[in-house]
Amino acid sequence: MLETRVREVVASVFGVAPDELPEQLDPDTVPGWTSLRQIQLMMALENAFGIEIDPNLLPALASGPAIVRYLEETLAVPEGTGR
C-alpha cells in the first residue's frame, strides 16, 4: 500500500521505525521536520518511487496525505496506455 511505503520512507529519513511515527505526518507532529529534512524527504521519495519532484512543489508536499495524493497522481497509469 502506498501509505505504508511513504511511512517507511519518512521513517528512514527521520531515523526512526515506522511505528514510532505519529499517525498524522506533518511538520507539527514529526519532531525534527525542518526545511532541510523536507528536502531530504523529497529526495528519498524520488529514489524510492523512481520519480522527479519539482522543487516548486515542496511547500505543498509538507504532509503525509499531500505526499500520498501527489504520488497517486504521479504514479497513475493513464487509461489506455497498457502499462
Secondary structure as UniProt FT lines:
FT   HELIX           2..14
FT   HELIX           18..20
FT   TURN            27..29
FT   TURN            31..32
FT   HELIX           35..49
FT   HELIX           55..61
FT   HELIX           64..75
FT   TURN            79..80
//
